[in-house]
Amino acid sequence: MTHIDGLTLEVSDGRDVPATLDGVNAVLRDIGAGVWPLDLSEVEKDIRTLLSKRNLDEAEAAHVKKHFLLSMDRLLEITAAAGREPQVPGGGSSETKVTNHGYSYPQLYVVGEGIDYSRFDRFHINIGADGAGVDEVFQMLAGGPFVIHQRLDDGESLIVTLNCPTPGHGWLGTYSGIRPHIGSVGSAAVGSKFLVQAFGAPQWNLTYVDLGD
């Protein structure tokens, strides 16, 4: 298991994994994924204050979301850095809807007591009726853990666990929505904050996959 400040990496079969962030990203790049430190130390004071709060009202959440939203050009840069072509040429729609669950992206998740996030805790793919999928870019802004499972081509699972090591340091990451994955916030501390942009097909379903485990 890799232990980097705020990050651990392991594979379900216990194989050796790299001990450096560059090495971790070399492994992730094989499946079109990547994670990078996100410097929050220079963020404006009012935003830092909101990131430190356990709960945000609607206006506060909208303010944080607007501050951190990335342009399509930036989303495509991040996707390319992970060695992945976007699911829709040019990136597709920056605002997308999960038709079978009734919510939309971009989405700022503020972890609260009693909120059920279990829908994310099973392997799933994010794909539209016409076969077009989405790409996902996340910014981990406060708290943690955020636990990402990615199914490998050999049937094993790669597991990345992310925490914000200090209030001034978060994570930026990306992965393909059409590779079987889990993005779990169920064990995250109350007040943890994650901004997720899922772009590509304008409408898609969160579809569970049976991997025979």
Backbone hydrogen bonds, N-H to C=O, Kabsch-Sander energy under -0.5 kcal/mol:
donor,donor_aa,acceptor,acceptor_aa,energy
2,T,9,L,-2.9
4,I,7,L,-3.3
7,L,4,I,-3.5
8,T,161,T,-1.9
9,L,2,T,-1.3
10,E,159,I,-2.0
12,S,157,S,-2.6
14,G,11,V,-2.5
24,V,20,T,-2.6
25,N,21,L,-2.6
26,A,22,D,-1.6
27,V,23,G,-1.8
28,L,24,V,-2.6
29,R,25,N,-2.4
30,D,26,A,-0.8
30,D,27,V,-0.8
31,I,28,L,-1.8
32,G,29,R,-1.7
33,A,28,L,-2.3
34,G,174,T,-1.9
36,W,172,L,-3.1
38,L,170,G,-2.2
39,D,37,P,-0.5
40,L,38,L,-0.7
40,L,168,G,-3.0
41,S,168,G,-0.8
43,V,40,L,-1.3
48,R,44,E,-2.4
49,T,45,K,-2.4
50,L,46,D,-1.7
51,L,47,I,-2.4
52,S,48,R,-1.2
53,K,49,T,-0.5
53,K,50,L,-1.0
61,A,57,D,-2.8
62,A,58,E,-2.1
63,H,59,A,-1.9
64,V,60,E,-2.3
65,K,61,A,-2.6
66,K,62,A,-2.5
67,H,63,H,-2.0
68,F,64,V,-1.9
69,L,65,K,-1.4
75,L,71,S,-2.5
76,L,72,M,-2.5
77,E,73,D,-1.8
78,I,74,R,-2.2
79,T,75,L,-2.3
80,A,76,L,-2.5
81,A,77,E,-2.1
82,A,78,I,-1.1
82,A,79,T,-0.6
83,G,80,A,-2.1
84,R,79,T,-1.9
91,G,88,V,-2.9
92,G,89,P,-0.6
93,S,200,G,-2.9
96,T,94,S,-0.5
96,T,105,Y,-1.6
97,K,202,P,-2.3
98,V,103,Y,-3.2
99,T,97,K,-1.0
99,T,204,W,-2.2
101,H,98,V,-1.2
102,G,98,V,-2.1
103,Y,98,V,-0.8
105,Y,96,T,-2.8
107,Q,196,V,-2.5
109,Y,107,Q,-0.7
109,Y,194,F,-3.4
110,V,108,L,-0.6
111,V,109,Y,-0.6
111,V,192,S,-2.6
115,I,112,G,-1.4
117,Y,115,I,-0.8
120,F,117,Y,-2.0
121,D,118,S,-1.8
124,H,181,H,-1.9
125,I,207,T,-2.5
126,N,177,G,-3.0
127,I,125,I,-0.6
127,I,205,N,-1.8
128,G,132,A,-3.7
131,G,128,G,-1.7
134,V,126,N,-1.0
135,D,199,F,-2.8
136,E,175,Y,-2.3
137,V,197,Q,-2.3
138,F,173,G,-2.7
139,Q,195,L,-2.5
140,M,171,W,-3.3
141,L,139,Q,-0.8
141,L,193,K,-2.4
142,A,193,K,-1.4
146,F,162,L,-2.2
147,V,145,P,-0.5
147,V,184,S,-2.5
148,I,146,F,-0.6
148,I,160,V,-3.2
149,H,147,V,-0.5
149,H,182,I,-2.3
150,Q,158,L,-2.8
151,R,180,P,-2.3
152,L,156,E,-3.2
155,G,152,L,-1.7
158,L,150,Q,-3.0
159,I,10,E,-3.3
160,V,148,I,-2.7
160,V,158,L,-0.5
161,T,8,T,-2.4
162,L,146,F,-2.4
163,N,6,G,-2.6
164,C,143,G,-3.0
166,T,169,H,-0.6
169,H,166,T,-1.8
170,G,38,L,-3.3
171,W,140,M,-1.5
172,L,36,W,-3.0
173,G,138,F,-2.5
174,T,34,G,-2.2
175,Y,136,E,-1.9
177,G,134,V,-2.1
179,R,176,S,-0.7
181,H,124,H,-1.9
182,I,149,H,-2.1
183,G,120,F,-0.9
184,S,147,V,-3.0
188,A,185,V,-1.7
189,A,144,G,-2.5
191,G,111,V,-3.1
192,S,189,A,-2.2
193,K,142,A,-2.1
194,F,109,Y,-2.2
195,L,139,Q,-2.7
196,V,107,Q,-2.7
196,V,194,F,-0.6
197,Q,137,V,-3.0
198,A,196,V,-0.5
199,F,135,D,-2.3
199,F,197,Q,-0.6
200,G,93,S,-2.1
201,A,133,G,-2.0
204,W,97,K,-2.4
205,N,127,I,-2.4
207,T,125,I,-2.9
207,T,205,N,-0.9
208,Y,206,L,-0.5
209,V,123,F,-2.0
211,L,209,V,-0.8
